[in-house]
Structure formats: C-alpha cells, structure tokens
C-alpha cells in the first residue's frame, strides 16, 4: 500500500515516515529524465481515476461536512479536472527550455532556462477543501516531474480515505504516497529534508512550516489566508453584489480562505444592500436554514464553538444581528449571519472568521476604508463592487492583496492563466497552471559558449585589459 494510515489515537512513528521518504529518493532522481508522454499519462490517469470515484467523493463531502453534492462537484472535483486538463494541453510548452537573448556582457553565448523537477516534495493539505487542495497541487507536482508525499487533514477522515484510494490506484509508493495523521505526523514530515513544501492553511501554521523548512533551506509555497475585505461602492449593482457576495461567503458554510471576510458598504446604499442580502438569504436558504439542503456544516464541534464565540463576543460588545444568528452546536450548525455596528476591538474584526458570519460596515469616505485595509496584514483577496472607475483604480493602486476581483468574488481561484497566491501574511509563491508547474520546478540557468570572448579578460592583466573593462562599463 502507498497510503500510510493508522488507527485513531495512534501516531505513525517517525521512523516509518522516514522510510516512506527514503523510498522516493531513487525515483526522484530517475524522474529528472521523465518524458512529456510519461507525465501526461500520469496526469490523465489521475484525472480519470478522480472522476471514477466521483460518487465516493460526494459521499465523503456529506459525511465530513454534510456538504451538498453540487457544491462538492463544483468546488472539489471540477477545479482538479480543470487543472489536469490545463496541464495536459500545455505541458509540452511548459517543459520546453526557454531561450533568452544574450545580454551585452554575454555576446558570443547562448542562454536558456531548463525546467527541472525539484525532487521530493511534500503537500500538506487543509480540511476545508481536502480533495481539491490535495490533488490540485499534485497535478502541478507530477507535471513538473517530482515525487510527492501528501499529508491530508485528519479532520476530514472520509475525504482522506478517498484521496488515499485514488492515489493508490494511480501511483506506486516510491512516487506518490499519502500519509495520514495528526499534528505529530505533520511535524515528523517537516523534520525531513524535502526539496519543496507546498502548504495550504492558516498564517499561524504557515509560520511553523516556513521555520521547519528553513532548517533544510527547503523552498516553500505557502497558500494562507487572512481577512479578505469587500467594498460595495454607491455605484454598485446592489442585487447582483448581494447574490454574488453571499454565494462566495456561504459556500462551504464560510470555510473558504478567499471568502469575503467583511463588507464595507457606502452609507448611501447600506440599507438597500442589507435588504438585498436578506432577500437572497430567504430565497436560497428559506425561513429555516438549518433544514436547507444547500448549506454545509461547520467541520467539527470545536470549530463550531470557535465561530459561536466570535458571534457571542460581537453581540456582547454591542453588535446588531441583521439576519441569522442561530447556532446548534450539536448539529455543527451556524446560520448564515449578517452583523453590523461591530466595535473595532471585537474579536470578529481581529481574527479570520472562517465561518458563516459576515460583518457589514458602513462608510462614507473611501480613504478611510483604504486606511483600514492597509492597517491590517495583507489579505489573500480583495473584492470591489462598483461602476465608478476612478474609485476602482484608487483601491487597486493604494492597497495590496494576493488577488482581487472587480464585480465578482472568489473566481480568481478558477482562472488557470493567473497566478493564485497571497502576499506576506497571506502567502508566499503562486499556484495553478503554469505557475503551479514553476512552483514545483527549478529554473536552471544554462549558458553555452560559442565564441570565447571572455579570454580577453584572462590574466596576465594589462593596460589594454583595463581599457576594455572601461569600454564595457560604458556600453553594457
């Protein structure tokens, strides 16, 4: 078997984890010579095996989250299929050495970048989209010619089981393997000298991953999160904005790293926007959202309690519940909730919410909103709704975020021709498409000499040597 798992409560030994890592050494070296046809065949088989297990993935989404089947297909399966198909279409061009023009200093040489696999890679996936965020990066790693160990989250055991089953059907353990377990297992993996670590999760754990990687000078891709703000300008299409923002927020019950975290709404349209949001909530989830077939659950009781604590703290400090507010801890249910009048020191304004609570904050001066955004860590996403191009340009020029959408939310994740990633606190490096391929590749710089012009600078040095150097200083 190439999925290594253990009974609940039993931690896999560091020795066994080390053996799984060592088993991939020879394969990683061999894969440096893997061909386009070999890599394509693996990606195609991974995609087809994923689709063959579609019903099991849907069931796992229900068992772990009570996630609607349509939502599983849209957010877990479709993105991986798109990633695989994009790689199949474009891998020939990605693998091809990229020639560069010689600089003036390098006249007489030929230069090019050769993409080579980094080697043995570790993918640490989160619990919120376990299949997508395990197998999506795996496509990029395989496209680049690497071996991989995947560590899925122990908080979604049904999804982890399906991931293991898919990987076993496609790869041998010397190439890709799944190691299940909790925090000690993750730490044992991070103690190993991987050639690259791809981590998706919180900024707090991202710092732990980066510190561990630094001990081995291992490169990292960190896909993190943060409090992604949304701005609704007075010129926005309020109905469309409400529909789109609430879809982006409450998909997966708010447990999405790029979900709108809070909304700044211009005071002149605040009442109308809130009403539009209430209308959307009523039409989508009905009068009893706990009975809705369109709403997932919080992943476990601990996270339910965390979200409830954010809600309770906000209300205790004077926040007003505009819609929702119901919690059933035993059912892991938190209703889609709109809040307003939230004091700045409330926990919900300090911590990433990662749940179905949406603060609505009125504003009159766009400069104040920009200042508040810039006062916090750089977010993974920023969303702007409006038709005033001057305001849109102002926000885009004066703020920083991993990605941004204008009159849309979360779709930047699905755009395979754009880099997906954060900045500073919200992440390091990029994923998806060609950017994912490059994340798992080393861009090897190669110079091939045709005419040895450099010999004019060889010793013994003469007055002519210095004159040539000075001429080059003026011309290069």
C-alpha positions as CSV (number, residue, x, y, z in Angstrom):
1,X,0.0,0.0,0.0
2,X,1.1,3.6,-0.6
3,X,-1.3,5.3,1.7
4,X,0.1,5.1,5.2
5,X,-2.6,5.4,7.9
6,X,-3.1,4.3,11.5
7,X,-5.9,3.8,13.9
8,X,-7.4,6.9,15.6
9,X,-5.2,8.0,18.5
10,X,-2.1,6.1,17.3
11,X,0.7,8.3,15.8
12,X,2.7,6.8,13.0
13,X,6.4,6.6,14.1
14,X,9.0,9.0,12.8
15,X,11.0,6.0,11.6
16,X,8.2,4.8,9.4
17,X,7.7,8.2,8.0
18,X,11.4,8.5,7.3
19,X,11.3,5.1,5.4
20,X,8.5,6.4,3.2
21,X,10.5,9.5,2.4
22,X,13.7,7.5,1.7
23,X,11.7,5.1,-0.6
24,X,11.3,8.0,-3.0
25,X,14.9,9.0,-3.3
26,X,15.9,6.9,-6.3
27,X,12.6,7.6,-8.1
28,X,13.1,11.4,-7.7
29,X,16.4,11.1,-9.4
30,X,15.0,8.9,-12.2
31,X,12.1,11.3,-12.8
32,X,14.5,14.0,-13.8
33,X,14.6,12.3,-17.2
34,X,10.8,11.6,-17.4
35,X,9.3,12.4,-20.7
36,X,6.3,14.5,-21.7
37,X,4.4,11.3,-22.6
38,X,5.1,9.8,-19.2
39,X,3.9,12.8,-17.3
40,X,0.8,13.3,-19.4
41,X,-0.1,9.6,-18.9
42,X,0.1,10.0,-15.1
43,X,-2.0,13.2,-15.1
44,X,-4.6,11.7,-17.4
45,X,-4.9,8.6,-15.2
46,X,-5.1,10.8,-12.1
47,X,-8.0,12.8,-13.7
48,X,-9.8,9.7,-14.9
49,X,-9.4,7.9,-11.5
50,X,-10.7,11.0,-9.7
51,X,-13.8,11.0,-12.0
52,X,-14.3,7.3,-11.4
53,X,-14.5,8.0,-7.7
54,X,-16.8,11.0,-8.0
55,X,-19.7,9.3,-6.1
56,X,-17.3,8.4,-3.2
57,X,-16.0,12.0,-3.1
58,X,-19.6,13.4,-3.0
59,X,-20.4,10.9,-0.2
60,X,-17.2,11.9,1.7
61,X,-18.2,15.6,1.4
62,X,-21.5,14.7,3.0
63,X,-20.0,12.6,5.7
64,X,-17.4,15.2,6.7
65,X,-19.4,18.4,6.2
66,X,-22.9,17.5,5.1
67,X,-21.9,19.3,2.0
68,X,-24.4,19.5,-0.9
69,X,-23.5,17.2,-3.8
70,X,-23.5,20.1,-6.2
71,X,-21.1,22.0,-4.0
72,X,-18.7,19.1,-3.8
73,X,-18.7,18.7,-7.6
74,X,-18.2,22.5,-8.1
75,X,-15.5,23.1,-5.5
76,X,-13.7,19.8,-5.0
77,X,-13.9,17.9,-8.3
78,X,-14.2,20.5,-11.1
79,X,-11.1,22.5,-10.2
80,X,-8.9,19.4,-10.2
81,X,-10.3,18.3,-13.5
82,X,-9.7,21.8,-14.9
83,X,-6.1,21.8,-13.5
84,X,-5.4,18.4,-15.1
85,X,-6.8,19.3,-18.5
86,X,-4.8,22.6,-18.5
87,X,-1.6,20.7,-17.8
88,X,-2.4,18.1,-20.5
89,X,-2.9,20.9,-23.0
90,X,0.1,23.0,-22.1
91,X,2.7,20.7,-20.6
92,X,4.7,20.5,-23.8
93,X,5.3,24.2,-23.8
94,X,6.0,24.3,-20.1
95,X,8.7,21.7,-20.3
96,X,10.4,23.2,-23.3
97,X,13.7,25.0,-22.4
98,X,13.1,28.8,-22.7
99,X,15.7,30.6,-24.7
100,X,16.8,34.1,-23.7
101,X,18.6,36.8,-25.7
102,X,22.2,37.3,-24.6
103,X,22.9,40.4,-22.6
104,X,25.6,42.7,-23.9
105,X,28.1,41.2,-21.5
106,X,27.3,37.7,-22.9
107,X,27.7,38.3,-26.6
108,X,29.0,35.0,-28.1
109,X,27.0,32.8,-25.8
110,X,23.6,31.1,-25.9
111,X,21.4,31.2,-22.8
112,X,18.3,29.3,-21.8
113,X,16.3,28.2,-18.8
114,X,15.8,24.5,-18.3
115,X,12.9,23.4,-16.1
116,X,13.9,20.5,-13.9
117,X,12.0,18.8,-11.0
118,X,12.8,20.0,-7.5
119,X,12.7,16.4,-6.3
120,X,11.0,15.0,-3.3
121,X,8.0,17.3,-2.4
122,X,5.6,17.5,0.5
123,X,2.0,18.7,0.1
124,X,0.2,19.5,3.3
125,X,-3.5,20.0,2.6
126,X,-6.2,21.6,4.7
127,X,-9.6,20.3,5.7
128,X,-11.9,22.8,4.1
129,X,-11.4,21.6,0.5
130,X,-9.5,18.4,1.1
131,X,-9.7,16.8,-2.3
132,X,-9.2,20.0,-4.3
133,X,-6.3,21.2,-2.2
134,X,-4.5,17.8,-2.2
135,X,-4.9,16.7,-5.8
136,X,-4.8,20.1,-7.5
137,X,-1.2,20.7,-6.3
138,X,-0.4,17.1,-7.0
139,X,-1.2,17.7,-10.7
140,X,1.4,20.5,-10.7
141,X,4.0,18.4,-8.9
142,X,3.6,15.5,-11.3
143,X,3.6,17.8,-14.3
144,X,7.0,19.1,-13.1
145,X,8.3,15.5,-12.6
146,X,8.5,15.2,-8.8
147,X,7.8,12.6,-6.2
148,X,5.2,13.6,-3.6
149,X,4.1,12.8,-0.1
150,X,0.6,14.1,0.6
151,X,-0.5,14.8,4.2
152,X,-4.2,15.4,4.2
153,X,-6.1,16.8,7.2
154,X,-7.1,14.4,10.0
155,X,-10.2,16.5,10.4
156,X,-11.9,15.2,7.2
157,X,-11.2,11.4,7.5
158,X,-13.7,10.4,4.8
159,X,-12.1,12.6,2.3
160,X,-8.7,11.5,3.3
161,X,-9.7,7.9,2.7
162,X,-10.9,8.6,-0.8
163,X,-7.7,10.6,-1.6
164,X,-5.6,7.6,-0.4
165,X,-7.7,5.3,-2.6
166,X,-7.2,7.4,-5.7
167,X,-3.5,7.8,-5.2
168,X,-3.0,4.1,-4.6
169,X,-4.8,3.4,-7.9
170,X,-2.6,5.8,-9.9
171,X,0.9,5.8,-8.4
172,X,3.4,3.5,-6.7
173,X,4.6,4.4,-3.2
174,X,8.0,5.3,-4.5
175,X,6.4,8.1,-6.5
176,X,3.3,9.4,-4.6
177,X,2.1,8.3,-1.2
178,X,-0.4,9.6,1.3
179,X,0.4,9.7,5.0
180,X,-2.5,10.3,7.3
181,X,-2.3,11.5,10.9
182,X,-2.4,14.5,13.2
183,X,0.0,17.2,14.2
184,X,2.9,15.0,15.4
185,X,2.8,13.3,12.0
186,X,2.9,16.6,10.2
187,X,5.9,17.7,12.4
188,X,7.7,14.4,11.7
189,X,7.3,15.1,8.0
190,X,8.5,18.7,8.3
191,X,11.6,17.4,10.1
192,X,12.7,15.7,6.8
193,X,14.8,17.4,4.1
194,X,12.2,17.7,1.4
195,X,13.1,19.6,-1.8
196,X,9.9,21.6,-1.7
197,X,6.9,22.0,0.7
198,X,3.5,23.1,-0.6
199,X,1.3,24.1,2.4
200,X,-2.2,25.4,2.4
201,X,-3.6,26.5,5.7
202,X,-3.6,29.4,8.3
203,X,-0.9,32.0,8.5
204,X,-0.1,30.8,12.1
205,X,0.7,27.3,10.9
206,X,2.4,28.7,7.8
207,X,5.0,30.3,10.0
208,X,5.7,26.9,11.6
209,X,6.0,25.3,8.2
210,X,8.4,28.0,7.0
211,X,10.5,27.8,10.1
212,X,10.8,24.0,9.7
213,X,11.7,24.3,6.0
214,X,14.4,26.9,6.9
215,X,16.3,24.3,8.8
216,X,16.9,22.4,5.5
217,X,16.8,25.5,3.2
218,X,13.8,23.9,1.6
219,X,11.8,26.1,-0.7
220,X,8.1,26.7,0.1
221,X,4.8,27.6,-1.4
222,X,2.5,28.9,1.3
223,X,-1.2,29.3,0.4
224,X,-2.5,31.0,3.5
225,X,-5.5,33.3,4.3
226,X,-6.4,36.4,6.1
227,X,-9.3,38.8,6.5
228,X,-10.3,39.4,2.8
229,X,-12.3,42.7,2.6
230,X,-15.1,43.5,0.2
231,X,-16.0,47.1,-0.8
232,X,-19.5,47.9,-2.1
233,X,-19.4,51.3,-3.6
234,X,-22.5,53.6,-4.0
235,X,-22.4,52.9,-7.8
236,X,-22.6,49.1,-7.4
237,X,-25.4,46.8,-8.8
238,X,-26.7,46.0,-5.3
239,X,-28.8,43.0,-6.2
240,X,-26.0,41.3,-8.1
241,X,-23.5,42.2,-5.5
242,X,-25.6,40.7,-2.7
243,X,-26.2,37.5,-4.7
244,X,-22.5,37.1,-5.6
245,X,-21.0,38.0,-2.2
246,X,-23.3,35.8,-0.3
247,X,-22.7,32.9,-2.6
248,X,-19.0,33.4,-2.2
249,X,-19.3,33.8,1.6
250,X,-21.7,30.9,2.5
251,X,-20.4,28.3,0.1
252,X,-18.9,25.6,2.3
253,X,-20.6,27.5,5.2
254,X,-18.0,30.2,5.1
255,X,-15.0,27.9,5.4
256,X,-13.1,29.2,2.4
257,X,-9.8,31.0,2.5
258,X,-10.8,33.5,-0.2
259,X,-14.3,34.1,1.1
260,X,-15.3,37.7,1.8
261,X,-14.5,38.2,5.4
262,X,-16.3,41.5,5.9
263,X,-18.0,44.1,3.8
264,X,-17.6,47.9,3.6
265,X,-20.8,49.4,2.2
266,X,-21.3,53.0,1.3
267,X,-23.8,54.6,3.8
268,X,-26.0,55.9,0.9
269,X,-26.8,52.3,-0.2
270,X,-26.3,50.4,3.1
271,X,-30.0,49.9,3.8
272,X,-30.8,48.8,0.3
273,X,-27.8,46.4,0.2
274,X,-28.8,44.8,3.6
275,X,-32.3,44.3,2.3
276,X,-31.0,42.7,-0.9
277,X,-28.9,40.4,1.3
278,X,-31.9,39.4,3.4
279,X,-33.8,38.7,0.2
280,X,-31.0,36.4,-1.0
281,X,-30.8,34.5,2.3
282,X,-34.5,34.0,2.3
283,X,-34.7,32.8,-1.3
284,X,-31.7,30.5,-1.0
285,X,-31.9,29.0,2.5
286,X,-35.6,29.7,3.4
287,X,-37.1,30.5,6.7
288,X,-35.3,27.6,8.4
289,X,-31.8,27.4,7.1
290,X,-30.9,24.5,9.3
291,X,-33.2,22.4,7.2
292,X,-31.8,23.7,3.9
293,X,-30.2,21.2,1.6
294,X,-28.0,24.0,0.2
295,X,-26.0,24.7,3.4
296,X,-23.0,22.7,4.6
297,X,-22.0,22.3,8.2
298,X,-19.0,23.5,10.2
299,X,-16.3,20.9,10.1
300,X,-16.5,19.8,13.8
301,X,-17.8,20.9,17.2
302,X,-14.6,22.6,18.2
303,X,-14.7,25.0,15.2
304,X,-18.5,25.5,15.8
305,X,-17.7,26.6,19.3
306,X,-15.0,29.0,17.9
307,X,-17.4,30.6,15.4
308,X,-20.1,30.9,18.1
309,X,-17.6,32.6,20.4
310,X,-16.9,35.2,17.7
311,X,-20.6,35.8,17.4
312,X,-21.2,36.0,21.1
313,X,-18.3,38.3,21.7
314,X,-19.5,40.7,18.9
315,X,-23.1,40.8,20.3
316,X,-21.8,41.3,23.8
317,X,-19.9,44.3,22.6
318,X,-22.9,45.9,21.0
319,X,-23.1,44.4,17.5
320,X,-26.6,44.0,15.9
321,X,-27.6,40.8,14.2
322,X,-29.3,41.8,10.9
323,X,-30.1,38.2,9.8
324,X,-29.4,34.7,11.2
325,X,-27.6,34.3,14.5
326,X,-28.9,30.8,15.3
327,X,-26.4,28.2,16.5
328,X,-26.9,24.4,17.2
329,X,-23.6,23.1,18.4
330,X,-24.7,19.5,18.4
331,X,-25.6,19.7,14.7
332,X,-22.5,21.8,13.9
333,X,-24.9,24.4,12.6
334,X,-24.3,28.2,12.5
335,X,-26.9,30.1,10.4
336,X,-25.7,32.5,7.7
337,X,-25.5,35.6,9.7
338,X,-25.2,39.3,8.9
339,X,-23.9,41.6,11.6
340,X,-23.4,45.4,11.9
341,X,-22.5,48.1,14.5
342,X,-19.4,46.0,15.4
343,X,-16.8,47.7,17.5
344,X,-13.3,47.6,16.2
345,X,-12.0,45.7,19.2
346,X,-14.4,42.8,18.8
347,X,-12.6,39.5,18.1
348,X,-14.5,39.1,14.8
349,X,-12.8,42.2,13.5
350,X,-9.3,40.9,14.5
351,X,-9.4,37.2,13.6
352,X,-10.1,35.4,10.3
353,X,-13.7,34.3,10.6
354,X,-13.7,31.2,8.5
355,X,-17.4,30.6,9.1
356,X,-20.8,31.9,8.2
357,X,-20.6,35.3,9.9
358,X,-20.5,38.4,7.7
359,X,-19.9,41.8,9.2
360,X,-21.4,44.7,7.3
361,X,-19.6,48.1,7.9
362,X,-20.9,51.4,6.7
363,X,-18.5,54.0,5.2
364,X,-18.7,57.5,3.7
365,X,-15.1,58.2,2.9
366,X,-13.2,55.6,0.7
367,X,-9.9,56.9,2.0
368,X,-10.9,55.6,5.5
369,X,-11.6,52.2,4.1
370,X,-8.3,52.1,2.3
371,X,-6.5,53.1,5.5
372,X,-8.3,50.4,7.5
373,X,-7.3,47.8,4.9
374,X,-3.7,49.0,4.9
375,X,-3.6,49.0,8.7
376,X,-4.0,45.2,8.7
377,X,-2.0,42.3,7.3
378,X,-2.1,42.0,3.5
379,X,-5.2,39.8,2.7
380,X,-5.3,36.9,0.3
381,X,-8.2,38.5,-1.7
382,X,-9.9,41.9,-2.1
383,X,-13.2,42.4,-3.8
384,X,-14.6,45.7,-5.2
385,X,-18.1,46.2,-6.3
386,X,-19.0,49.4,-8.2
387,X,-19.1,51.1,-11.6
388,X,-17.0,54.1,-10.7
389,X,-13.7,53.5,-12.5
390,X,-11.9,56.2,-10.5
391,X,-12.8,54.6,-7.2
392,X,-11.8,51.1,-8.5
393,X,-8.4,52.5,-9.7
394,X,-7.9,54.2,-6.3
395,X,-8.5,51.0,-4.4
396,X,-6.3,48.9,-6.7
397,X,-3.5,51.4,-6.6
398,X,-3.5,52.1,-2.9
399,X,-4.0,48.6,-1.4
400,X,-2.2,45.3,-1.6
401,X,-3.6,41.7,-1.7
402,X,-2.8,38.3,-3.1
403,X,-5.5,38.7,-5.7
404,X,-8.5,40.8,-6.4
405,X,-11.8,40.7,-8.2
406,X,-13.8,43.7,-9.6
407,X,-17.6,43.0,-9.6
408,X,-17.1,39.3,-8.7
409,X,-15.8,37.2,-5.9
410,X,-13.6,34.0,-5.5
411,X,-13.4,33.3,-9.2
412,X,-9.7,34.2,-9.3
413,X,-9.1,30.7,-7.9
414,X,-10.6,29.2,-11.0
415,X,-8.6,31.3,-13.5
416,X,-5.9,28.9,-14.6
417,X,-4.0,31.5,-16.5
418,X,-3.5,33.8,-13.5
419,X,-1.2,33.1,-10.5
420,X,-3.1,32.2,-7.4
421,X,-1.4,33.1,-4.1
422,X,-1.0,35.6,-1.3
423,X,1.4,38.2,-0.3
424,X,3.3,38.4,3.0
425,X,0.9,37.2,5.7
426,X,-1.5,35.7,3.2
427,X,1.1,33.6,1.4
428,X,4.3,33.1,-0.5
429,X,4.5,31.8,-4.0
430,X,1.8,31.0,-6.6
431,X,-0.1,28.0,-7.8
432,X,-2.3,26.8,-10.7
433,X,-1.5,26.2,-14.3
434,X,2.0,27.3,-15.5
435,X,2.6,29.0,-12.1
436,X,2.0,25.7,-10.3
437,X,4.3,23.9,-12.7
438,X,7.0,26.5,-11.9
439,X,6.4,26.3,-8.2
440,X,7.5,22.6,-8.3
441,X,10.3,23.2,-10.8
442,X,13.8,24.6,-10.6
443,X,14.5,27.1,-13.3
444,X,18.1,26.1,-14.2
445,X,20.1,28.8,-15.9
446,X,22.3,27.4,-18.7
447,X,24.9,29.3,-20.7
448,X,26.6,27.6,-23.7
449,X,29.6,29.4,-25.1
450,X,30.0,29.8,-28.9
451,X,32.8,32.4,-29.0
452,X,35.1,32.7,-26.1
453,X,35.2,36.5,-25.8
454,X,35.9,36.3,-22.0
455,X,39.5,35.3,-22.7
456,X,40.4,39.0,-23.3
457,X,39.9,39.4,-19.5
458,X,42.2,36.5,-18.5
459,X,45.4,37.3,-16.7
460,X,48.0,38.4,-17.0
461,X,46.2,41.8,-16.8
462,X,47.5,44.6,-18.9
463,X,46.6,48.2,-19.6
464,X,44.6,47.0,-22.5
465,X,42.6,44.8,-20.2
466,X,41.6,47.8,-18.1
467,X,40.7,49.9,-21.1
468,X,38.4,47.1,-22.4
469,X,36.7,46.9,-19.0
470,X,36.1,50.7,-19.0
471,X,34.7,50.5,-22.5
472,X,32.3,47.7,-21.4
473,X,31.3,49.9,-18.4
474,X,30.0,52.5,-20.9
475,X,28.3,50.1,-23.3
476,X,26.7,47.3,-21.3
